[in-house]
Amino acid sequence: MFRALPFERSYRRLAPGVLGRLAAWMMLCCGAAAAAEGVPVPGSSTNALTLAEARQLAFRRNWDLLASRADVDIAQAQVWVAGEFPNPVVGLTVTKINTDGRPASTVLGNSLVHRNYDSIAAFNQLVEIGGKRGARRASATAGVAGARARFSDARRQLDLAVARAYSAAVLAADQVRILNASAASLRQELSLAEVRLKAGDISRADRDQIAITADRLDLDARRGEADARSARIQLEILLGEPAARGAVVLAESLDQLAARAVPAETAVDAIVARRADVLALRADERKAGADLRLQQAQRIPDPTFLVQYERQPADQPNTVGFGFSFPLPLWNRNRGAIAAATAARDQAGVRVRQGEAAAAAEVVSARTAWEAARERRQRYLEQITPRSAEIARTVRFAYEKGGASLLDLLTAERTDNEVRLAAAQAAAEAAQTAAAVEAAESLDSSALSPVLKP
């Protein structure tokens, strides 16, 4: 009954490959309540959501991306509008109808077709010249290219946002685990302190100070749990979940995320030339150039051709006429519109150069940040964290045997806790900067996009 839009047709072609992902996400939403109680929500074969699956779900359901996808169909519709010809004008007039009671009959008779009325049937057709239609089509085609490139860039930025939100959620969960482990370690020391207090080896103040530190760590862990749920909610919003509650279960750890490979280093100029955001700006420049040509062509007047048939019994019962007309460009030469279009074209050119410079800087900055984050994570992983754990074990053993003071114990526990939190943060930064490198060096995929099919 209704004709399917390009997006609908392309989406139907995608349906067989998407059903599995959508079914998994529906199971995820339906199992939100179970996940809130710690029950894994089905999201993949491992009953949890991987980063790759999260990106696919965001591509199918993210609100902003869906709106960007609709912009492509709107741009395609403008191509059809730009290619249409002006509609003809058909007119029918009847004049010389007597209103004073005089007879209108002729020698041919008194029927409607034989009365002396002057009846004219006219056909008018406007013909565009000067390349107006071609300029409109070029502008609309560039608009489609820009919309496709922006959709590809929106997906690139969404992939980066999902990766950052995913790693932030995993980091928050790891911080809770570290705080709980530190609190548990101090609870164990507290039980030993109770024994030493009864034996008279330590004072009640020492025992209470250990308990206070453990309680503070417990409170920090509870606050961390709230932060972790907020991070999962932010991720679910990116995934297009209509009722985000932080119930998503994540499959990958920080170590897995931080160890993800980044693209091989490529020449910056080659990356910039195929970045989606740069291609969108170049499409805008082409569109602005076509708009300028259209405004320049508007100075040329378009003729209107006329064909008419006239009937006026009885002297001239049947006659035809031909003619044409066009506006005289005497007062209005479209100078204002041409000046505005020229400025818009020059502005688009400046934005292209600005976008190329920004893209090149992003590529270099992203890879520099990733290399620094990777080195920082390796130092924590191979040097700082093992040393801190060994010192904490040594001081803990010495305190239990009476060879270290309470201050030494609390300092070692606090330092080890801070080191483990910093190591988790370093792993998260390595994961996020790796995703930033991948996004910065991501090339335009609009040619492979299923959104627009001719």
C-alpha positions as CSV (number, residue, x, y, z in Angstrom):
1,M,0.0,0.0,0.0
2,F,2.9,2.3,0.8
3,R,6.2,2.4,-0.9
4,A,9.1,1.4,1.3
5,L,11.7,4.0,2.0
6,P,15.4,3.3,1.2
7,F,16.2,2.8,4.8
8,E,13.3,0.3,5.2
9,R,14.5,-1.7,2.1
10,S,18.1,-1.8,3.3
11,Y,17.1,-2.7,6.8
12,R,15.0,-5.6,5.5
13,R,18.0,-6.9,3.7
14,L,20.0,-6.7,6.9
15,A,17.3,-8.4,9.0
16,P,18.6,-12.0,8.7
17,G,22.0,-11.0,10.1
18,V,20.6,-8.7,12.8
19,L,17.9,-10.9,14.4
20,G,20.5,-12.8,16.5
21,R,21.9,-9.6,18.0
22,L,18.4,-8.1,18.6
23,A,17.2,-11.3,20.2
24,A,20.3,-11.3,22.5
25,W,19.6,-7.7,23.5
26,M,15.9,-8.5,24.1
27,M,17.0,-11.2,26.4
28,L,19.3,-8.7,28.1
29,C,16.5,-6.3,28.7
30,C,14.1,-9.0,29.9
31,G,16.7,-10.3,32.4
32,A,17.5,-6.9,33.9
33,A,15.8,-7.7,37.2
34,A,17.7,-11.0,37.5
35,A,21.0,-9.2,36.7
36,A,20.3,-6.7,39.6
37,E,20.4,-9.7,41.9
38,G,23.8,-10.9,40.5
39,V,22.4,-13.4,37.9
40,P,24.2,-13.1,34.6
41,V,22.0,-11.7,31.8
42,P,22.3,-13.6,28.5
43,G,24.2,-11.3,26.1
44,S,26.4,-13.8,24.3
45,S,27.6,-17.4,24.4
46,T,29.3,-16.5,27.8
47,N,26.1,-15.0,29.3
48,A,27.7,-11.6,29.3
49,L,28.2,-8.7,26.8
50,T,31.5,-8.3,25.1
51,L,32.8,-4.9,23.8
52,A,32.2,-6.0,20.2
53,E,28.6,-7.0,20.9
54,A,28.1,-3.7,22.7
55,R,29.2,-1.8,19.7
56,Q,26.9,-3.8,17.4
57,L,23.9,-3.2,19.7
58,A,24.7,0.5,19.8
59,F,24.9,0.6,16.0
60,R,21.4,-0.9,15.8
61,R,19.7,1.0,18.7
62,N,21.5,4.2,19.6
63,W,19.1,7.1,19.3
64,D,21.5,9.7,17.9
65,L,22.7,7.2,15.3
66,L,19.2,6.4,14.2
67,A,18.6,10.1,13.7
68,S,21.8,10.4,11.7
69,R,20.6,7.4,9.6
70,A,17.3,9.2,8.9
71,D,19.3,12.2,7.7
72,V,20.7,10.1,4.8
73,D,17.2,9.2,3.6
74,I,16.2,12.9,3.8
75,A,19.2,13.8,1.7
76,Q,18.3,11.1,-0.8
77,A,14.8,12.5,-1.1
78,Q,16.3,15.9,-2.0
79,V,18.1,14.2,-4.9
80,W,14.7,13.2,-6.2
81,V,13.3,16.6,-5.6
82,A,16.2,18.3,-7.4
83,G,15.7,16.1,-10.5
84,E,12.1,16.8,-11.0
85,F,10.9,19.1,-13.8
86,P,8.5,22.0,-13.3
87,N,4.8,20.9,-13.6
88,P,2.9,22.4,-16.6
89,V,0.0,24.8,-16.0
90,V,-3.4,24.1,-17.6
91,G,-6.0,26.8,-17.7
92,L,-9.6,27.1,-19.0
93,T,-11.4,30.5,-19.3
94,V,-14.7,31.5,-20.6
95,T,-15.5,35.2,-21.3
96,K,-18.0,37.5,-23.0
97,I,-20.9,36.0,-21.2
98,N,-23.8,38.4,-21.4
99,T,-25.2,39.7,-18.2
100,D,-27.8,42.2,-19.6
101,G,-30.3,39.6,-20.9
102,R,-29.3,39.9,-24.6
103,P,-29.3,36.7,-26.5
104,A,-26.0,34.9,-26.9
105,S,-27.1,32.6,-29.6
106,T,-25.5,32.5,-33.0
107,V,-26.4,31.3,-36.4
108,L,-25.1,27.9,-35.3
109,G,-27.6,27.6,-32.5
110,N,-28.2,28.4,-28.8
111,S,-26.4,25.4,-27.2
112,L,-23.5,26.0,-24.9
113,V,-21.0,25.2,-27.6
114,H,-22.7,27.4,-30.2
115,R,-23.2,30.6,-28.2
116,N,-20.9,33.5,-28.8
117,Y,-18.9,32.9,-25.6
118,D,-15.1,33.2,-25.9
119,S,-13.6,30.0,-24.5
120,I,-9.9,29.5,-24.2
121,A,-8.0,26.3,-23.1
122,A,-4.3,27.0,-22.5
123,F,-1.2,24.9,-21.7
124,N,1.8,26.6,-20.2
125,Q,5.2,25.0,-19.6
126,L,8.2,26.6,-17.8
127,V,11.5,25.4,-19.2
128,E,14.6,25.9,-17.0
129,I,17.8,26.8,-18.9
130,G,21.3,27.8,-17.9
131,G,22.1,24.6,-16.0
132,K,19.8,25.2,-13.0
133,R,18.6,21.6,-12.8
134,G,22.1,20.2,-13.1
135,A,23.3,22.5,-10.4
136,R,20.5,21.5,-8.1
137,R,21.2,17.8,-8.7
138,A,24.9,18.3,-8.1
139,S,24.1,20.1,-4.8
140,A,21.7,17.4,-3.7
141,T,24.1,14.6,-4.6
142,A,26.8,16.3,-2.6
143,G,24.3,16.5,0.2
144,V,23.8,12.8,0.1
145,A,27.6,12.2,0.2
146,G,27.9,14.5,3.2
147,A,25.0,12.8,5.0
148,R,26.5,9.4,4.4
149,A,29.9,10.6,5.6
150,R,28.4,12.1,8.7
151,F,26.6,8.9,9.4
152,S,29.9,7.1,9.2
153,D,31.5,9.6,11.4
154,A,28.7,9.4,13.9
155,R,29.2,5.6,14.0
156,R,33.0,6.2,14.5
157,Q,32.3,8.5,17.5
158,L,29.7,6.1,18.9
159,D,32.2,3.2,18.8
160,L,34.6,5.3,20.7
161,A,32.0,6.4,23.2
162,V,30.9,2.8,23.8
163,A,34.5,1.6,24.3
164,R,35.1,4.4,26.8
165,A,31.8,3.7,28.7
166,Y,32.5,-0.1,28.6
167,S,36.0,0.4,30.1
168,A,34.8,2.9,32.6
169,A,32.2,0.4,33.8
170,V,34.8,-2.4,34.0
171,L,37.2,0.0,35.9
172,A,34.5,0.9,38.4
173,A,33.8,-2.8,39.1
174,D,37.5,-3.4,39.5
175,Q,37.8,-0.5,41.9
176,V,35.0,-2.0,44.0
177,R,36.8,-5.4,44.0
178,I,40.1,-3.8,45.1
179,L,38.5,-1.8,47.9
180,N,36.6,-4.9,49.1
181,A,39.9,-6.9,49.1
182,S,41.7,-4.2,51.0
183,A,38.9,-4.0,53.6
184,A,38.9,-7.8,53.9
185,S,42.7,-7.8,54.5
186,L,42.2,-5.2,57.3
187,R,39.4,-7.2,58.7
188,Q,41.7,-10.2,58.9
189,E,44.3,-8.0,60.7
190,L,41.5,-6.8,63.0
191,S,40.8,-10.4,64.1
192,L,44.5,-10.9,64.8
193,A,44.5,-7.5,66.7
194,E,41.7,-8.7,68.9
195,V,44.0,-11.6,70.0
196,R,47.0,-9.4,70.5
197,L,44.8,-6.9,72.5
198,K,43.7,-9.7,74.9
199,A,47.4,-10.7,75.2
200,G,48.3,-7.1,76.0
201,D,50.6,-6.7,73.0
202,I,48.7,-3.7,71.5
203,S,46.4,-1.0,72.9
204,R,42.7,-0.7,72.3
205,A,43.4,2.5,70.2
206,D,45.5,0.4,67.8
207,R,42.7,-2.1,67.4
208,D,40.1,0.7,66.9
209,Q,42.3,2.4,64.3
210,I,42.5,-0.7,62.2
211,A,38.7,-1.1,62.5
212,I,38.1,2.5,61.5
213,T,40.4,2.1,58.4
214,A,38.5,-1.1,57.4
215,D,35.2,0.7,57.8
216,R,36.3,3.6,55.6
217,L,37.3,1.1,52.9
218,D,33.9,-0.6,53.2
219,L,32.2,2.8,52.7
220,D,34.4,3.6,49.8
221,A,33.5,0.2,48.3
222,R,29.8,1.0,48.7
223,R,30.2,4.3,47.0
224,G,32.2,2.6,44.3
225,E,29.3,0.2,43.7
226,A,27.0,3.1,43.1
227,D,29.5,4.6,40.7
228,A,29.8,1.3,38.9
229,R,26.1,1.1,38.5
230,S,26.0,4.6,37.1
231,A,28.8,3.7,34.7
232,R,26.7,0.7,33.5
233,I,23.7,2.9,33.1
234,Q,25.7,5.3,30.9
235,L,26.7,2.4,28.8
236,E,23.1,1.2,28.5
237,I,22.0,4.6,27.4
238,L,24.5,4.4,24.5
239,L,23.2,1.0,23.7
240,G,19.7,2.5,23.2
241,E,18.2,0.8,26.3
242,P,14.8,2.5,26.9
243,A,14.8,1.7,30.7
244,A,18.5,1.8,31.7
245,R,19.0,0.4,35.2
246,G,22.6,-0.7,35.2
247,A,21.8,-4.4,34.8
248,V,24.1,-5.2,31.9
249,V,26.7,-7.9,32.6
250,L,30.2,-7.2,31.0
251,A,32.3,-10.1,29.8
252,E,35.7,-8.6,29.3
253,S,38.2,-7.6,32.0
254,L,40.5,-4.5,32.0
255,D,43.5,-6.6,31.1
256,Q,41.6,-7.9,28.0
257,L,40.6,-4.4,27.0
258,A,44.1,-3.0,27.6
259,A,45.7,-5.7,25.6
260,R,43.6,-5.0,22.5
261,A,45.7,-4.4,19.4
262,V,45.6,-1.1,17.6
263,P,45.9,-0.5,13.9
264,A,49.3,-0.6,12.3
265,E,50.8,2.9,12.0
266,T,49.9,4.6,8.7
267,A,50.9,7.9,7.2
268,V,48.8,10.7,8.7
269,D,48.0,12.2,5.3
270,A,46.6,8.9,4.0
271,I,44.3,8.6,7.1
272,V,43.1,12.2,6.9
273,A,42.2,11.9,3.3
274,R,39.8,9.1,4.0
275,R,38.4,10.2,7.4
276,A,34.6,10.4,7.4
277,D,34.5,13.8,9.0
278,V,36.9,15.2,6.5
279,L,34.9,13.7,3.6
280,A,31.8,15.2,5.0
281,L,33.4,18.7,5.0
282,R,34.6,18.2,1.4
283,A,31.1,17.2,0.4
284,D,29.9,20.4,2.0
285,E,32.4,22.3,-0.1
286,R,31.2,20.6,-3.3
287,K,27.6,21.4,-2.3
288,A,28.4,25.0,-1.6
289,G,30.1,25.2,-5.1
290,A,27.0,23.7,-6.7
291,D,24.7,26.2,-4.8
292,L,26.9,29.0,-6.1
293,R,26.5,27.8,-9.7
294,L,22.7,27.6,-9.2
295,Q,22.5,31.2,-7.9
296,Q,24.6,32.3,-10.9
297,A,22.3,30.5,-13.2
298,Q,19.3,32.2,-11.7
299,R,20.3,35.3,-13.5
300,I,19.3,33.7,-16.7
301,P,15.5,34.1,-17.2
302,D,13.5,30.9,-17.8
303,P,11.0,31.1,-20.7
304,T,7.5,29.8,-20.4
305,F,6.0,28.4,-23.6
306,L,2.2,28.7,-24.3
307,V,-0.1,26.6,-26.5
308,Q,-3.8,27.5,-26.5
309,Y,-7.0,26.6,-28.2
310,E,-9.7,29.2,-28.6
311,R,-13.4,28.9,-29.6
312,Q,-15.6,31.9,-30.3
313,P,-18.6,31.2,-32.4
314,A,-19.6,32.2,-34.9
315,D,-16.9,34.2,-36.6
316,Q,-13.9,32.3,-35.2
317,P,-15.3,29.0,-34.0
318,N,-11.9,27.2,-33.7
319,T,-8.4,28.8,-33.5
320,V,-5.1,27.9,-31.9
321,G,-2.3,30.1,-30.6
322,F,1.4,29.9,-29.6
323,G,3.6,32.1,-27.5
324,F,6.3,32.4,-24.9
325,S,7.3,34.8,-22.1
326,F,10.2,35.4,-19.8
327,P,11.0,37.9,-17.1
328,L,13.3,40.7,-17.9
329,P,16.3,40.9,-15.6
330,L,16.4,44.6,-15.3
331,W,16.2,45.4,-11.6
332,N,17.0,42.1,-10.0
333,R,20.2,40.3,-11.1
334,N,20.3,38.0,-8.1
335,R,23.5,39.7,-6.8
336,G,22.7,39.3,-3.1
337,A,22.1,35.5,-3.4
338,I,25.3,35.1,-5.5
339,A,27.4,37.0,-2.9
340,A,26.0,34.9,-0.1
341,A,26.6,31.7,-2.0
342,T,30.2,32.8,-2.7
343,A,30.9,33.5,0.9
344,A,29.4,30.1,1.9
345,R,31.6,28.4,-0.6
346,D,34.7,30.1,0.7
347,Q,33.7,29.3,4.3
348,A,33.3,25.7,3.4
349,G,36.8,25.7,2.0
350,V,38.2,27.1,5.2
351,R,36.3,24.4,7.2
352,V,37.8,21.7,5.0
353,R,41.3,22.9,5.8
354,Q,40.4,23.3,9.5
355,G,39.0,19.8,9.6
356,E,42.0,18.3,7.9
357,A,44.3,19.9,10.5
358,A,42.1,18.8,13.4
359,A,42.0,15.2,12.1
360,A,45.8,15.1,11.7
361,A,46.3,16.4,15.2
362,E,43.8,13.9,16.6
363,V,45.6,11.0,14.9
364,V,49.0,12.1,16.3
365,S,47.7,12.9,19.8
366,A,45.7,9.6,20.0
367,R,48.8,7.5,19.2
368,T,51.0,9.5,21.5
369,A,48.6,9.1,24.4
370,W,48.2,5.4,23.7
371,E,52.0,4.8,23.7
372,A,52.3,6.7,27.0
373,A,49.4,4.8,28.6
374,R,50.7,1.5,27.4
375,E,54.1,2.2,28.9
376,R,52.5,3.3,32.2
377,R,50.4,0.2,32.4
378,Q,53.4,-2.0,31.7
379,R,55.4,-0.4,34.5
380,Y,52.5,-0.9,37.0
381,L,52.0,-4.5,35.8
382,E,55.6,-5.6,35.8
383,Q,57.3,-3.4,38.5
384,I,55.2,-1.2,40.8
385,T,52.3,-3.5,41.6
386,P,54.4,-6.6,42.4
387,R,56.7,-4.6,44.6
388,S,53.9,-2.9,46.4
389,A,52.2,-6.3,47.1
390,E,55.5,-7.8,48.4
391,I,56.0,-4.8,50.7
392,A,52.5,-5.1,52.0
393,R,52.9,-8.8,52.7
394,T,56.3,-8.2,54.5
395,V,54.9,-5.5,56.7
396,R,51.8,-7.4,57.5
397,F,53.8,-10.4,58.5
398,A,56.2,-8.2,60.6
399,Y,53.2,-6.6,62.3
400,E,51.7,-9.9,63.2
401,K,55.0,-10.9,64.7
402,G,55.4,-7.6,66.6
403,G,58.3,-6.4,64.3
404,A,56.4,-3.5,62.7
405,S,54.3,-0.7,64.2
406,L,50.6,0.0,63.5
407,L,51.6,3.1,61.5
408,D,53.8,0.9,59.2
409,L,51.0,-1.5,58.7
410,L,48.4,1.1,57.8
411,T,50.8,3.0,55.6
412,A,51.7,-0.2,53.7
413,E,48.0,-1.2,53.3
414,R,47.1,2.3,52.1
415,T,50.0,2.4,49.7
416,D,49.2,-1.0,48.3
417,N,45.5,-0.1,47.9
418,E,46.4,3.1,46.1
419,V,48.9,1.3,43.8
420,R,46.3,-1.3,42.8
421,L,43.7,1.4,42.1
422,A,46.3,3.3,40.1
423,A,47.2,0.1,38.2
424,A,43.5,-0.4,37.3
425,Q,43.2,3.2,36.2
426,A,46.3,2.8,34.0
427,A,44.8,-0.3,32.4
428,A,41.6,1.6,31.8
429,E,43.6,4.5,30.2
430,A,45.4,2.0,28.0
431,A,42.1,0.5,26.8
432,Q,40.5,3.9,26.2
433,T,43.5,5.3,24.4
434,A,43.7,2.2,22.2
435,A,40.0,2.8,21.3
436,A,40.9,6.5,20.6
437,V,43.6,5.4,18.2
438,E,41.2,3.0,16.5
439,A,38.6,5.8,16.2
440,A,41.1,8.5,15.1
441,E,42.5,6.2,12.3
442,S,39.1,4.8,11.3
443,L,38.5,5.3,7.6
444,D,35.1,6.2,6.0
445,S,32.8,3.3,5.7
446,S,29.8,5.1,4.1
447,A,30.4,3.3,0.9
448,L,29.8,0.0,2.7
449,S,26.8,1.5,4.7
450,P,23.5,-0.3,4.2
451,V,21.6,2.8,4.8
452,L,21.5,4.2,1.3
453,K,21.0,2.0,-1.7
454,P,20.4,3.3,-5.2
